[in-house]
Amino acid sequence: MTRLAILARPQERPMHGYEMMQELSERTPGLWQPGPGSSYPALQLLEDQGLVRSESADGRRQFTLTEEGRAELKSRPEGSAPWETMVSQADQGDIAIYRAPSR
């Protein structure tokens, strides 16, 4: 799931790796909090495969989807984004706990 979710993120706009991790966490109300240990290797693999390209912006690597990456996403069956599937299959009690304000 990490590979597909990360591949889908720069489809909307170029992003930094940490920004992708934060956004995935927000889109799954905290149920999935991808860390650098899984995200950065996945980004490197996607870059090695020619599906994303990284460029330095403000001293940080920013990732954009390549034409090959767009084709890869289009070749997948239509359906929910990986984070939407995770949320829809999650126990609603767990989601309520993650959404509860901290005290």
TORVEXSE-764057 format. One record per residue: residue number from 1; chain; x, y, z of N, C-alpha, C in turn. Coordinates in nm, 3 decimals, padded with zeros to 5 digits, m for minus. Example, Ala and Ser with C-alpha at 12.3 -4.5 7.8 and 13.67 -1.06 7.14 Angstrom:
2
+-----+----+---------+---------+---------+---------+---------+---------+---------+---------+---------+
!   i ! ch !     n_u !     n_v !     n_w !    ca_u !    ca_v !    ca_w !     c_u !     c_v !     c_w !
+-----+----+---------+---------+---------+---------+---------+---------+---------+---------+---------+
!   1 !  A !  01.319 ! m00.569 !  00.780 !  01.230 ! m00.450 !  00.780 !  01.320 ! m00.330 !  00.780 !
!   2 !  A !  01.285 ! m00.225 !  00.708 !  01.367 ! m00.106 !  00.714 !  01.290 !  00.003 !  00.787 !
+-----+----+---------+---------+---------+---------+---------+---------+---------+---------+---------+
! end
This chain:
103
+-----+----+---------+---------+---------+---------+---------+---------+---------+---------+---------+
!   i ! ch !     n_u !     n_v !     n_w !    ca_u !    ca_v !    ca_w !     c_u !     c_v !     c_w !
+-----+----+---------+---------+---------+---------+---------+---------+---------+---------+---------+
!   1 !  A !  00.082 ! m00.118 !  00.000 !  00.000 !  00.000 !  00.000 !  00.087 !  00.125 !  00.000 !
!   2 !  A !  00.199 !  00.122 !  00.067 !  00.285 !  00.240 !  00.073 !  00.324 !  00.285 ! m00.066 !
!   3 !  A !  00.363 !  00.192 ! m00.151 !  00.409 !  00.227 ! m00.286 !  00.299 !  00.300 ! m00.363 !
!   4 !  A !  00.179 !  00.243 ! m00.365 !  00.069 !  00.303 ! m00.440 !  00.027 !  00.437 ! m00.378 !
!   5 !  A !  00.021 !  00.444 ! m00.248 ! m00.018 !  00.569 ! m00.182 !  00.083 !  00.679 ! m00.210 !
!   6 !  A !  00.210 !  00.646 ! m00.203 !  00.314 !  00.746 ! m00.228 !  00.314 !  00.785 ! m00.376 !
!   7 !  A !  00.292 !  00.690 ! m00.463 !  00.287 !  00.721 ! m00.606 !  00.171 !  00.816 ! m00.636 !
!   8 !  A !  00.060 !  00.801 ! m00.567 ! m00.057 !  00.885 ! m00.590 ! m00.040 !  01.027 ! m00.536 !
!   9 !  A !  00.044 !  01.047 ! m00.437 !  00.058 !  01.180 ! m00.375 !  00.111 !  01.286 ! m00.470 !
!  10 !  A !  00.224 !  01.268 ! m00.537 !  00.271 !  01.378 ! m00.622 !  00.190 !  01.394 ! m00.749 !
!  11 !  A !  00.085 !  01.316 ! m00.764 ! m00.004 !  01.332 ! m00.880 ! m00.073 !  01.468 ! m00.870 !
!  12 !  A ! m00.105 !  01.510 ! m00.750 ! m00.175 !  01.636 ! m00.731 ! m00.082 !  01.756 ! m00.746 !
!  13 !  A !  00.039 !  01.746 ! m00.691 !  00.137 !  01.854 ! m00.698 !  00.270 !  01.801 ! m00.649 !
!  14 !  A !  00.382 !  01.865 ! m00.684 !  00.511 !  01.822 ! m00.631 !  00.512 !  01.833 ! m00.478 !
!  15 !  A !  00.575 !  01.735 ! m00.413 !  00.576 !  01.732 ! m00.267 !  00.710 !  01.685 ! m00.214 !
!  16 !  A !  00.742 !  01.727 ! m00.092 !  00.857 !  01.676 ! m00.018 !  00.814 !  01.546 !  00.049 !
!  17 !  A !  00.909 !  01.459 !  00.079 !  00.878 !  01.331 !  00.142 !  00.805 !  01.346 !  00.274 !
!  18 !  A !  00.853 !  01.436 !  00.360 !  00.789 !  01.455 !  00.490 !  00.646 !  01.506 !  00.473 !
!  19 !  A !  00.626 !  01.591 !  00.375 !  00.493 !  01.645 !  00.345 !  00.398 !  01.532 !  00.305 !
!  20 !  A !  00.447 !  01.436 !  00.227 !  00.365 !  01.321 !  00.188 !  00.325 !  01.240 !  00.310 !
!  21 !  A !  00.422 !  01.216 !  00.399 !  00.394 !  01.137 !  00.520 !  00.287 !  01.206 !  00.604 !
!  22 !  A !  00.299 !  01.337 !  00.623 !  00.200 !  01.412 !  00.701 !  00.062 !  01.404 !  00.637 !
!  23 !  A !  00.056 !  01.423 !  00.508 ! m00.072 !  01.423 !  00.440 ! m00.139 !  01.286 !  00.444 !
!  24 !  A ! m00.062 !  01.180 !  00.430 ! m00.120 !  01.045 !  00.439 ! m00.175 !  01.020 !  00.578 !
!  25 !  A ! m00.106 !  01.068 !  00.679 ! m00.155 !  01.055 !  00.816 ! m00.285 !  01.132 !  00.834 !
!  26 !  A ! m00.291 !  01.253 !  00.779 ! m00.412 !  01.335 !  00.791 ! m00.530 !  01.273 !  00.715 !
!  27 !  A ! m00.503 !  01.214 !  00.600 ! m00.611 !  01.157 !  00.520 ! m00.666 !  01.027 !  00.578 !
!  28 !  A ! m00.594 !  00.970 !  00.674 ! m00.642 !  00.848 !  00.740 ! m00.670 !  00.873 !  00.887 !
!  29 !  A ! m00.713 !  00.993 !  00.926 ! m00.730 !  01.039 !  01.063 ! m00.633 !  00.975 !  01.163 !
!  30 !  A ! m00.505 !  00.968 !  01.127 ! m00.404 !  00.916 !  01.218 ! m00.395 !  00.765 !  01.223 !
!  31 !  A ! m00.479 !  00.693 !  01.148 ! m00.474 !  00.547 !  01.150 ! m00.344 !  00.494 !  01.089 !
!  32 !  A ! m00.295 !  00.564 !  00.990 ! m00.171 !  00.521 !  00.923 ! m00.076 !  00.638 !  00.930 !
!  33 !  A !  00.035 !  00.618 !  00.993 !  00.136 !  00.722 !  01.006 !  00.266 !  00.669 !  00.945 !
!  34 !  A !  00.277 !  00.678 !  00.813 !  00.397 !  00.627 !  00.748 !  00.520 !  00.702 !  00.797 !
!  35 !  A !  00.626 !  00.629 !  00.820 !  00.749 !  00.689 !  00.868 !  00.855 !  00.694 !  00.760 !
!  36 !  A !  00.965 !  00.761 !  00.790 !  01.073 !  00.772 !  00.692 !  01.134 !  00.638 !  00.654 !
!  37 !  A !  01.130 !  00.541 !  00.745 !  01.189 !  00.410 !  00.718 !  01.119 !  00.332 !  00.608 !
!  38 !  A !  00.992 !  00.364 !  00.583 !  00.920 !  00.299 !  00.472 !  00.899 !  00.396 !  00.356 !
!  39 !  A !  00.881 !  00.523 !  00.386 !  00.849 !  00.620 !  00.281 !  00.967 !  00.653 !  00.191 !
!  40 !  A !  01.083 !  00.682 !  00.250 !  01.196 !  00.721 !  00.167 !  01.250 !  00.607 !  00.080 !
!  41 !  A !  01.257 !  00.484 !  00.131 !  01.295 !  00.374 !  00.041 !  01.193 !  00.354 ! m00.072 !
!  42 !  A !  01.064 !  00.372 ! m00.042 !  00.962 !  00.359 ! m00.147 !  00.980 !  00.470 ! m00.251 !
!  43 !  A !  01.007 !  00.592 ! m00.207 !  01.031 !  00.702 ! m00.300 !  01.154 !  00.676 ! m00.386 !
!  44 !  A !  01.260 !  00.622 ! m00.324 !  01.382 !  00.593 ! m00.400 !  01.356 !  00.485 ! m00.505 !
!  45 !  A !  01.280 !  00.383 ! m00.467 !  01.245 !  00.277 ! m00.561 !  01.162 !  00.332 ! m00.677 !
!  46 !  A !  01.064 !  00.416 ! m00.645 !  00.982 !  00.477 ! m00.750 !  01.066 !  00.563 ! m00.843 !
!  47 !  A !  01.166 !  00.631 ! m00.787 !  01.255 !  00.711 ! m00.870 !  01.343 !  00.621 ! m00.956 !
!  48 !  A !  01.395 !  00.513 ! m00.898 !  01.476 !  00.418 ! m00.975 !  01.396 !  00.356 ! m01.089 !
!  49 !  A !  01.267 !  00.339 ! m01.068 !  01.180 !  00.281 ! m01.170 !  01.132 !  00.384 ! m01.272 !
!  50 !  A !  01.169 !  00.510 ! m01.251 !  01.132 !  00.616 ! m01.344 !  00.989 !  00.666 ! m01.328 !
!  51 !  A !  00.926 !  00.636 ! m01.214 !  00.788 !  00.675 ! m01.192 !  00.775 !  00.812 ! m01.126 !
!  52 !  A !  00.876 !  00.851 ! m01.050 !  00.882 !  00.987 ! m00.993 !  01.019 !  01.044 ! m01.022 !
!  53 !  A !  01.028 !  01.175 ! m01.015 !  01.154 !  01.245 ! m01.035 !  01.172 !  01.336 ! m00.914 !
!  54 !  A !  01.294 !  01.346 ! m00.865 !  01.318 !  01.437 ! m00.754 !  01.405 !  01.553 ! m00.802 !
!  55 !  A !  01.377 !  01.669 ! m00.746 !  01.455 !  01.788 ! m00.775 !  01.476 !  01.860 ! m00.644 !
!  56 !  A !  01.583 !  01.933 ! m00.634 !  01.610 !  02.009 ! m00.513 !  01.533 !  02.140 ! m00.520 !
!  57 !  A !  01.458 !  02.167 ! m00.415 !  01.383 !  02.292 ! m00.404 !  01.398 !  02.343 ! m00.261 !
!  58 !  A !  01.455 !  02.460 ! m00.247 !  01.478 !  02.517 ! m00.115 !  01.563 !  02.423 ! m00.028 !
!  59 !  A !  01.658 !  02.356 ! m00.089 !  01.747 !  02.267 ! m00.016 !  01.686 !  02.133 !  00.023 !
!  60 !  A !  01.567 !  02.103 ! m00.025 !  01.500 !  01.976 !  00.006 !  01.460 !  01.908 ! m00.123 !
!  61 !  A !  01.454 !  01.775 ! m00.118 !  01.410 !  01.700 ! m00.236 !  01.260 !  01.709 ! m00.250 !
!  62 !  A !  01.217 !  01.744 ! m00.369 !  01.076 !  01.755 ! m00.401 !  01.048 !  01.653 ! m00.512 !
!  63 !  A !  00.941 !  01.577 ! m00.496 !  00.909 !  01.470 ! m00.589 !  00.792 !  01.506 ! m00.678 !
!  64 !  A !  00.807 !  01.475 ! m00.806 !  00.700 !  01.495 ! m00.903 !  00.678 !  01.365 ! m00.979 !
!  65 !  A !  00.559 !  01.345 ! m01.024 !  00.523 !  01.226 ! m01.101 !  00.571 !  01.241 ! m01.244 !
!  66 !  A !  00.631 !  01.139 ! m01.299 !  00.674 !  01.141 ! m01.439 !  00.559 !  01.092 ! m01.527 !
!  67 !  A !  00.577 !  01.102 ! m01.658 !  00.475 !  01.049 ! m01.750 !  00.457 !  00.899 ! m01.728 !
!  68 !  A !  00.568 !  00.828 ! m01.701 !  00.559 !  00.684 ! m01.673 !  00.479 !  00.660 ! m01.546 !
!  69 !  A !  00.496 !  00.745 ! m01.446 !  00.421 !  00.734 ! m01.322 !  00.272 !  00.757 ! m01.344 !
!  70 !  A !  00.240 !  00.855 ! m01.427 !  00.099 !  00.881 ! m01.459 !  00.037 !  00.761 ! m01.532 !
!  71 !  A !  00.113 !  00.703 ! m01.623 !  00.065 !  00.585 ! m01.696 !  00.043 !  00.468 ! m01.599 !
!  72 !  A !  00.133 !  00.452 ! m01.502 !  00.120 !  00.345 ! m01.402 ! m00.009 !  00.363 ! m01.323 !
!  73 !  A ! m00.038 !  00.485 ! m01.281 ! m00.162 !  00.510 ! m01.206 ! m00.285 !  00.485 ! m01.292 !
!  74 !  A ! m00.281 !  00.526 ! m01.418 ! m00.395 !  00.507 ! m01.508 ! m00.419 !  00.360 ! m01.537 !
!  75 !  A ! m00.313 !  00.278 ! m01.531 ! m00.327 !  00.136 ! m01.562 ! m00.393 !  00.058 ! m01.448 !
!  76 !  A ! m00.401 !  00.117 ! m01.333 ! m00.462 !  00.051 ! m01.217 ! m00.613 !  00.062 ! m01.226 !
!  77 !  A ! m00.684 ! m00.038 ! m01.173 ! m00.831 ! m00.032 ! m01.176 ! m00.880 !  00.092 ! m01.100 !
!  78 !  A ! m00.987 !  00.151 ! m01.150 ! m01.047 !  00.266 ! m01.082 ! m01.101 !  00.219 ! m00.947 !
!  79 !  A ! m01.096 !  00.305 ! m00.854 ! m01.147 !  00.273 ! m00.721 ! m01.101 !  00.377 ! m00.622 !
!  80 !  A ! m01.119 !  00.345 ! m00.500 ! m01.082 !  00.436 ! m00.393 ! m00.931 !  00.448 ! m00.384 !
!  81 !  A ! m00.887 !  00.563 ! m00.338 ! m00.745 !  00.581 ! m00.308 ! m00.710 !  00.489 ! m00.192 !
!  82 !  A ! m00.584 !  00.447 ! m00.179 ! m00.548 !  00.354 ! m00.072 ! m00.587 !  00.402 !  00.067 !
!  83 !  A ! m00.575 !  00.532 !  00.092 ! m00.609 !  00.585 !  00.224 ! m00.759 !  00.582 !  00.247 !
!  84 !  A ! m00.840 !  00.598 !  00.141 ! m00.986 !  00.590 !  00.156 ! m01.029 !  00.448 !  00.189 !
!  85 !  A ! m00.966 !  00.350 !  00.128 ! m00.996 !  00.211 !  00.157 ! m00.964 !  00.180 !  00.301 !
!  86 !  A ! m00.849 !  00.228 !  00.350 ! m00.810 !  00.203 !  00.488 ! m00.912 !  00.262 !  00.585 !
!  87 !  A ! m00.955 !  00.383 !  00.561 ! m01.051 !  00.448 !  00.650 ! m01.186 !  00.378 !  00.645 !
!  88 !  A ! m01.232 !  00.340 !  00.527 ! m01.363 !  00.275 !  00.516 ! m01.365 !  00.138 !  00.581 !
!  89 !  A ! m01.249 !  00.071 !  00.588 ! m01.243 ! m00.062 !  00.648 ! m01.206 ! m00.059 !  00.796 !
!  90 !  A ! m01.175 !  00.059 !  00.847 ! m01.132 !  00.070 !  00.987 ! m01.251 !  00.064 !  01.081 !
!  91 !  A ! m01.224 !  00.023 !  01.201 ! m01.324 !  00.024 !  01.307 ! m01.355 !  00.170 !  01.339 !
!  92 !  A ! m01.481 !  00.207 !  01.334 ! m01.519 !  00.347 !  01.356 ! m01.485 !  00.393 !  01.497 !
!  93 !  A ! m01.480 !  00.303 !  01.593 ! m01.437 !  00.339 !  01.729 ! m01.291 !  00.382 !  01.730 !
!  94 !  A ! m01.208 !  00.313 !  01.650 ! m01.067 !  00.352 !  01.642 ! m01.053 !  00.492 !  01.582 !
!  95 !  A ! m01.133 !  00.519 !  01.479 ! m01.127 !  00.652 !  01.417 ! m01.169 !  00.759 !  01.516 !
!  96 !  A ! m01.271 !  00.732 !  01.595 ! m01.316 !  00.829 !  01.694 ! m01.207 !  00.857 !  01.796 !
!  97 !  A ! m01.131 !  00.756 !  01.835 ! m01.022 !  00.775 !  01.930 ! m00.916 !  00.865 !  01.869 !
!  98 !  A ! m00.879 !  00.842 !  01.745 ! m00.777 !  00.923 !  01.680 ! m00.822 !  01.067 !  01.659 !
!  99 !  A ! m00.953 !  01.087 !  01.639 ! m01.006 !  01.222 !  01.613 ! m01.033 !  01.297 !  01.742 !
! 100 !  A ! m01.040 !  01.227 !  01.855 ! m01.070 !  01.294 !  01.981 ! m00.961 !  01.397 !  02.015 !
! 101 !  A ! m01.003 !  01.513 !  02.063 ! m00.902 !  01.614 !  02.099 ! m00.818 !  01.565 !  02.217 !
! 102 !  A ! m00.690 !  01.595 !  02.211 ! m00.602 !  01.554 !  02.320 ! m00.614 !  01.657 !  02.433 !
! 103 !  A ! m00.598 !  01.608 !  02.551 ! m00.614 !  01.696 !  02.670 ! m00.484 !  01.715 !  02.739 !
+-----+----+---------+---------+---------+---------+---------+---------+---------+---------+---------+
! end
